[in-house]
Amino acid sequence: MTDFPSQPASRIPLWVKWLYTGFVAIMVPYYLRCYGPTNFLYYCDIAVLMTIVALWREDSLWASMPAVGLLIPQTLWMVDFLGGLFHLHVVGLTAYMFTPTIPLFTRGLSLFHFWLPLLLVWIIWRLGYDRRAFMAWTALAWILMLVCYFLMPGPPAPPDNPNLPVNIDYVYGMSDTEPQTWMPPLAYLGLLMAGLPICIFLPTHLVLRRVFRESDIRSQPQLH
């Protein structure tokens, strides 16, 4: 009798994969209809798509990369949202979540900014942290910044299409109504490309590397 090698046990419960897939199946077509495909050049929306790959492939790199890029900014989003519940916005990132003119369904979908960082941390806890994530996410972020600066529109959005994504990934400044004017545009872009890896990505990478065990890269599908 031939003994077949046993399949390794799944480290991510199937119900988690399907539940998240259901969310993505609702969010993606809705965002495409409301905002268009360029909306998925935002880091947070890229993270949504990478996470579904991480869950189904059980590949830590696909979870570690967005975690490196988003844990600090999304934690700030979480704090601002919790403060907004008591009318105490910290930086105003989530003011739109309390705007009655925005459909409740749209605001409900946007709550992924709150729970997705927690899900990414849980995935890394299950799969381990992939130390390649810092360099991989930095490279991806640089490509996105260049694409958004040279090919995507700057602020403000046109009056006939107010939902058009502009100033994607803040390559023109921190406002969606007007570009920054305190330094030359290309100098600002260069500062952003240098500052994010140094101030956001690297500290997050060092913390994740210290807190979580290292993933077994040899047992994971390779990112091509």
N, C-alpha and C positions, 0 to 999 in steps of 0.2 A: 504494500500500500504506500502510495507516494504522499509524503507530508509536504503540504504547501506552506510557504512562509506566512506567518500571521501578519495581518495589517496592523500598523501602529494605531493605538487608540487615539481618537480625536481629542484634541486639547480644547476645542471650542464647541460647546453644546450646539446641536443642530437647531434647536429652537431660537438661539441667539442669531444664528446666520439667517434664518428665514424671517425673523422679526425685523432685523435690520434691512434685509432685502426688500421687504414690504414697504418700509419707509422710503427707501431709495426709489422704488417703483412709483411712488406717489410724488415725491419731491421733484425728481428730474423732469418729467414731462410738464409739471406745473411751472417750474422755473423757466423751462424753455419757452413756454407759451407767454409768460409774463415779462421775462427779461431778455430772452434770446440766448444763443449759445455762448456768447462772450462772457456771460455771467459765471461760467465755469472756469474762468481764468483766475478767479479769486482764490487765495490760498485755502480759505475755509471750505469752498466747494470742491476744490481739488482733493482736500482731505476726506470729504464724504465719499468720493469715488475710490480713493485709495484704500479706505477702510473696508469696503465690501470685498476688495481683492484680498486684503489681509485676513479677513474672516474665512473666506472659502478656501484659500490656498494655505491658510495657517502659516503664513510667511511673516515673520516678525519685522522684516525690513519695511514692508508696506505700512505697518502701524508705527514703527519707530520714526520714520521720516516725517509724517505730519505731526507727530508728538513733539519732535524737536522744534518744528516751526511754529506750532500753535499753542502749546501749553501755557506759555506766559501771556500772550495776548488774549486767549480765550478765558484764562483765569480772571483777567481784568474785566472781560465781558460778564462773567458770572458774578463778580463782586458788584459791578455796576447795576446788573439786573436785580440782584437781591436788595441793593440799596434803593432801587427804583420802586420796589414794592412798598417802601416806607417814605417815598417821595424824597429820597436822598441819593440822587445820581452822583457817582464819584467823578466820572469824566464825560458822561452823556452818550456813551456808546450805544446804550439800549433805550434811548428816549423813544425811538420809533416803536418799541414794543408796547408802549403805553399810549399810542396815538389812535384814537377811536376811528379815524378815517381810513386806517389801514385794516383790511379785512382780518377778522379774528383767525381764520384759517391760515392766512399768510404768516401772521405772527406766531401761530402755533408751530408751523413748520420751522420757523427761524429759531425755535427753542433748541434745535440741534447744537447751536453754539454753546449751550449750557451742558448738555449731557454727552456730546461727542468727546470732549477731552477726558471725561471720566471713563468712557468706553475704551479709548485708546490706552489709557493707563492700565485698565483691566486686561486688555489683550496682551500688553507687554508683560504684565505679571504672569500671564498664562504661557506666553511663548518665549519670554526673555527679550532683552534689549539688543538690537543689532547695532554694533558700534560703527558700521558704515553709514549710519543714518545722517550724521552731521554733514559729511561731505556730499552725500547724495542729495539731501534736501537743499543745501546751499547752492549746488549746481542748478537744481530745478528752479529755485527761487530767482537766481540770476537770469535764467532764460525767460521766466515769466515777466520779470521786471523789464527786460529789454523789449519783449514783445508788446507789453502793455504801454510802454513809453513811445515806441516808434510806430506802432500799428493801431493802437486803440485810442479812442477819443479822450481828450482831457475835459475837465469841468468847464462850464456846467452842462447838464443834460439839455438837449434841445427842447423847446416848448412843445413841439408836436410829438415828442416821444420822451416824456419825463421819466419813464422806467428804464431807459437805455443805460446800461452800465458805463460810467465814466470814471476817470481817475482810478482805474482798477489797480488794486494793491498799493494805492497811495503813491504812485510814481510821480504825481504832479504836486504833491503836498497832502496835508491832512484834511482838507476840505473838499467836499464834492460840489461846492458852489463856485469856487474860484481857485486857480492855481496859486501856489506859494510865490511870493515876490521878494523874499528876503535874501535870496542868492540866485545865481544863474541856474536855469533848469537842469543842465547837464551836471553841474556841480552838485545839485541836490540829489540827482539820480545816483551819482557816484557815492555820495555820503550814505544814501540808503543802502546801496549794494555792499558797502563796507560795514555800516553800522549794525544791520540786522544780524549777520553772522557773529559779530563780536559781542553784541549786547544781548541778543535774544537766543540765537541758535546754540552757540557754544556753551553758555551757562546751563541751558536746559540739557544739552548733551552730557555735560559733566555730572549733573545731578542724576540723570537716568542711569548713566553708567555705574554710578556709585550705589544707587538704591536697588537696582534690579540685576539679577544674574544675566550673564551674557548668553545670547541665543546660540544654539548650535548651528552655525552657518552651513556646515556640510550637509545637514539633514533637511535644509530648506530649498525650495525651488529658487533658481538664480534669477535676478532681475536683469533682463537684456534690454 
